Amino acid sequence: MPAARRTPRAAGLPSAASAPARLRVGVIGAGRVGAVLGAALAAAGHDVVAASGLSAASAERAGRLLPGVPLLPADEVVAAADLVVLAVPDDTLAGLVAGLAETGAWRPGQLAFHTSGAHGLAVLEPAARIGVLPLALHPAMTFTGAPEDAERLTGAPFGVTSAPEYRPVAETLVLEMGGEPFFVAEADRRLYHAALVTGANHLVTLVAEAADLLRAAGVGDPSRVLAPLLTAALDNGLRRGDRGLTGPVSRGDVGTVRDHLETLAERAPQSVAAYVAMATRTTERALAAGRLKRHEGAPLLDLLDAARYGDTAGSR
């Protein structure tokens, strides 16, 4: 948290969009993300006056992280707030913003930010037309609803999208919540989010898949095997990129990959498609990076292409 907080007025905003140093905050969507951000804004000195949440889990989380904050309908949350935090699922965000505009809930001079990585500013246009200052502040962090979520926010990178003149406001809010802002252009927002999903969400699936296969192979504690291996692999990937690749694809071991495909087809057929897809992309990246020569990569791609159509043995 910065030693001295800049307010929207200090950041040079027009008076219609200015706000006092202590903002009244409303959180729409007191789920895994919204409740944590609300608590962070409260810790920064703002006043969380209302929240909304439909599920019992949201109510429990709000009671724990936002004690004393009433749970109200979304339009009442907006009416009570200077700053509205929209922490709802991606697919419901547009309808929520537009619906609140149609009912006259928004008012000029309010600030609003959403936490969706997939959306930029366009989704907030119905509110912006009324005079709301729109911001997109996405914490590039995973939140599971566990107590450690609040700690994970400290130092977390936030993908910030805003109009240039409002960027200081967006960055200040991120800093106040304990995060580290970086700018993402409106046109790049979807690609940015696809990158994070590939790196984080798909990683969880890969780890769980590997653990399941180890259990099927008789390993009683997969995490004991995977933790040091995956930690080293992640470090290699972050520091060295494609040069950190190891394993049969990097060596061009077609026979080993064929054995994997045949074994998976027999013991874990539900895993074949994922293995083929990842091995294919790994081969392509290894070729592009010069880790494999063309004559080494071509047989791998032929084998994987055959497996894609059900021939896990390929051409021997």
C-alpha positions in Angstrom: 0.0 0.0 0.0 1.4 3.4 -0.9 2.4 5.7 1.9 0.2 8.5 0.7 -2.9 7.6 -1.3 -3.8 9.7 -4.3 -7.4 10.4 -4.8 -9.2 10.7 -8.1 -9.2 14.5 -7.8 -5.4 14.5 -7.2 -5.0 12.3 -10.2 -6.4 15.1 -12.4 -9.9 13.9 -13.1 -12.6 16.3 -14.1 -14.8 17.4 -11.1 -17.8 15.3 -12.3 -15.7 12.2 -11.8 -13.9 13.3 -8.7 -14.4 11.6 -5.3 -13.4 12.1 -1.7 -10.4 10.4 -0.3 -12.7 8.0 1.6 -14.9 6.3 -0.9 -18.2 4.6 -0.2 -17.7 1.2 -1.8 -20.3 -1.2 -3.0 -19.4 -4.8 -4.0 -21.7 -6.6 -6.5 -20.8 -10.2 -6.3 -19.4 -11.0 -2.9 -17.8 -14.2 -4.1 -14.3 -15.5 -4.1 -12.9 -12.3 -5.7 -15.3 -9.5 -4.7 -15.2 -10.1 -1.0 -11.4 -10.2 -1.0 -11.2 -6.9 -3.0 -13.8 -5.3 -0.8 -11.8 -6.2 2.3 -8.6 -4.8 0.7 -10.4 -1.5 0.0 -11.7 -1.4 3.5 -8.1 -1.9 4.8 -7.0 1.0 2.6 -9.4 3.3 4.4 -12.5 3.2 2.3 -15.9 2.5 3.6 -17.6 -0.7 2.2 -21.3 0.2 2.7 -23.1 -2.6 0.8 -22.6 -5.9 -1.0 -24.7 -8.3 -3.0 -24.4 -12.1 -3.2 -27.0 -14.7 -4.1 -25.4 -17.9 -2.7 -25.0 -19.1 0.8 -21.2 -19.3 0.2 -21.2 -15.6 -0.7 -23.1 -14.7 2.4 -20.7 -16.7 4.5 -17.7 -15.1 2.8 -19.1 -11.6 3.1 -19.8 -12.2 6.8 -16.2 -13.2 7.3 -14.4 -10.7 5.1 -16.9 -7.8 5.2 -18.3 -8.0 8.7 -21.3 -5.7 9.3 -21.8 -4.9 5.6 -25.4 -5.5 4.6 -26.2 -7.7 1.6 -28.6 -5.8 -0.7 -30.0 -6.1 -4.2 -27.6 -4.9 -6.9 -29.4 -1.7 -7.6 -29.4 -0.7 -3.9 -25.7 -1.4 -3.7 -25.1 1.0 -6.7 -27.3 3.6 -5.1 -25.3 3.5 -1.8 -21.8 3.7 -3.4 -19.3 6.1 -4.9 -17.2 3.2 -6.2 -18.9 0.0 -7.5 -16.9 -3.2 -7.7 -18.4 -5.6 -10.2 -17.1 -9.1 -9.4 -19.5 -11.3 -11.3 -19.0 -14.1 -13.9 -17.9 -12.9 -17.4 -21.0 -14.0 -19.1 -23.3 -12.1 -16.8 -21.4 -8.8 -16.6 -22.8 -7.2 -19.8 -26.4 -7.9 -18.8 -25.9 -6.6 -15.3 -24.3 -3.3 -16.4 -27.0 -2.7 -19.0 -29.8 -3.7 -16.7 -28.6 -1.3 -14.0 -28.5 1.4 -16.6 -32.0 0.7 -17.8 -33.4 1.0 -14.3 -31.6 4.3 -13.6 -29.3 2.9 -10.9 -26.1 4.5 -12.2 -25.4 8.2 -11.6 -22.9 10.6 -13.0 -19.6 10.9 -11.1 -19.5 7.3 -9.8 -16.5 5.1 -10.3 -17.0 1.5 -11.4 -14.5 -1.3 -12.1 -15.1 -4.9 -13.0 -12.7 -7.7 -12.3 -13.2 -9.7 -15.5 -10.1 -10.6 -17.4 -12.0 -11.4 -20.6 -13.6 -7.9 -20.8 -12.3 -4.4 -21.2 -14.1 -1.1 -21.1 -16.7 -1.8 -23.8 -18.8 -3.9 -21.4 -19.2 -0.8 -19.1 -20.4 1.5 -21.9 -24.0 1.6 -20.7 -22.8 3.0 -17.4 -20.1 5.3 -19.1 -22.8 6.9 -21.2 -24.5 8.1 -18.0 -21.3 9.6 -16.7 -19.8 6.7 -14.7 -16.0 6.5 -14.8 -15.3 3.0 -16.2 -12.2 0.9 -15.3 -11.2 -2.8 -15.8 -9.0 -4.1 -13.0 -8.3 -7.8 -13.2 -6.2 -9.5 -10.5 -4.0 -12.1 -12.3 -4.3 -14.4 -9.4 -6.3 -17.5 -8.6 -8.9 -17.3 -5.8 -10.5 -20.5 -4.4 -12.4 -19.1 -1.5 -9.8 -20.2 1.0 -8.5 -18.0 3.8 -5.2 -17.5 2.0 -6.9 -15.6 -0.8 -6.5 -12.3 1.0 -2.7 -12.9 1.4 -2.4 -13.8 -2.3 -3.7 -10.4 -3.2 -0.6 -8.8 -1.8 1.8 -8.1 -4.7 -0.6 -9.7 -7.2 -0.3 -8.3 -10.7 -3.5 -6.5 -12.0 -4.3 -6.2 -15.7 -5.5 -2.6 -16.0 -7.5 -1.2 -18.9 -8.7 2.4 -18.8 -8.9 5.6 -20.7 -5.4 7.3 -20.6 -6.7 10.2 -18.5 -8.0 7.8 -15.9 -5.0 5.5 -15.7 -3.6 7.2 -12.5 -7.0 6.5 -10.8 -6.9 2.8 -11.9 -3.3 2.3 -10.8 -4.0 4.0 -7.4 -6.9 1.7 -6.7 -4.7 -1.3 -7.5 -1.9 -0.1 -5.3 -4.4 0.5 -2.5 -5.6 -3.1 -2.7 -2.0 -4.2 -2.4 -1.6 -5.2 -6.1 0.9 -4.2 -8.8 -0.7 -2.7 -11.9 0.3 -3.3 -15.5 -1.5 -2.0 -18.6 -3.5 -4.1 -21.1 -4.9 -2.4 -24.2 -8.6 -2.8 -24.9 -7.9 -4.7 -28.1 -5.6 -7.1 -26.3 -7.9 -8.0 -23.4 -9.2 -11.3 -24.8 -5.8 -12.6 -25.8 -4.4 -11.5 -22.4 -7.2 -13.6 -20.6 -6.7 -16.6 -22.9 -3.0 -16.6 -22.0 -3.8 -16.6 -18.2 -6.4 -19.4 -18.6 -3.9 -21.4 -20.6 -1.2 -20.9 -17.9 -3.3 -21.3 -14.7 -6.6 -23.1 -15.3 -5.2 -25.6 -17.7 -2.2 -26.1 -15.5 -4.5 -27.3 -12.7 -6.1 -29.7 -15.1 -2.7 -31.1 -16.2 -1.5 -31.5 -12.6 -4.8 -33.3 -11.6 -4.5 -35.5 -14.7 -0.9 -36.4 -14.0 -1.9 -37.2 -10.4 -4.7 -39.5 -11.5 -2.4 -41.4 -13.9 0.1 -41.9 -11.1 -2.6 -43.3 -8.8 -3.6 -45.7 -11.5 0.1 -46.7 -11.7 0.1 -47.6 -8.0 1.7 -44.4 -6.6 -0.1 -43.7 -3.3 1.0 -40.1 -2.9 1.3 -38.4 -6.3 2.0 -35.0 -4.8 5.2 -36.3 -3.3 6.4 -37.2 -6.8 5.0 -34.3 -8.7 5.8 -31.4 -6.4 9.6 -31.3 -6.9 9.3 -32.2 -10.6 6.7 -29.6 -11.4 8.3 -27.0 -9.4 11.5 -27.5 -11.4 9.6 -27.6 -14.7 7.8 -24.3 -13.9 11.1 -22.7 -13.0 12.7 -23.9 -16.2 9.7 -22.7 -18.3 9.6 -19.2 -16.7 13.4 -18.7 -16.9 14.2 -20.4 -20.1 11.0 -20.7 -22.1 11.2 -23.4 -24.8 14.9 -24.0 -23.9 13.7 -25.4 -20.6 11.9 -28.3 -22.3 13.0 -31.9 -21.3 11.5 -35.3 -21.9 10.9 -37.6 -24.9 9.6 -35.0 -27.3 12.7 -32.8 -26.8 14.8 -35.9 -27.6 12.7 -37.0 -30.6 12.0 -40.3 -28.9 9.2 -41.6 -31.1 9.2 -45.0 -29.6 8.6 -43.7 -26.1 5.7 -41.5 -27.2 4.2 -44.4 -29.1 4.5 -46.5 -25.9 2.7 -43.8 -24.0 -0.1 -43.6 -26.5 -0.6 -47.4 -26.5 -0.6 -47.6 -22.7 -3.0 -44.7 -22.3 -5.4 -46.2 -24.9 -5.4 -49.4 -22.8 -5.3 -48.0 -19.2 -6.6 -44.4 -19.4 -8.4 -43.9 -22.8 -10.0 -40.6 -21.5 -6.4 -39.1 -21.4 -5.4 -39.9 -24.9 -6.8 -36.8 -26.6 -5.2 -34.4 -24.1 -1.8 -36.2 -24.4 -2.0 -36.0 -28.2 -2.9 -32.3 -28.1 -0.1 -31.3 -25.7 2.5 -33.5 -27.3 1.6 -32.0 -30.7 2.0 -28.5 -29.5 5.2 -29.3 -27.6 6.6 -30.8 -30.8 5.7 -27.7 -32.8 7.2 -25.4 -30.3 10.4 -27.6 -30.0 10.8 -27.4 -33.8 10.2 -23.6 -33.9 12.8 -23.1 -31.1 15.4 -25.3 -32.8 15.2 -27.9 -30.0 14.2 -30.5 -32.6 15.5 -30.8 -36.2 12.9 -31.3 -38.9 13.8 -34.9 -39.5 13.3 -35.6 -35.8 10.0 -33.8 -35.4 8.3 -35.1 -38.5 8.0 -38.7 -37.3 6.5 -37.4 -34.0 4.0 -35.3 -35.8 3.0 -38.2 -38.1 2.5 -40.5 -35.0 0.5 -37.9 -33.2 -1.6 -37.1 -36.2 -2.4 -40.8 -36.6 -3.3 -41.1 -32.9 -5.7 -38.1 -33.3 -7.8 -40.4 -35.6 -7.7 -43.4 -33.3 -4.5 -45.1 -34.4 -2.4 -45.0 -31.2 0.3 -47.3 -32.7 0.9 -45.1 -35.7 2.9 -46.4 -38.6 5.6 -48.8 -37.4 
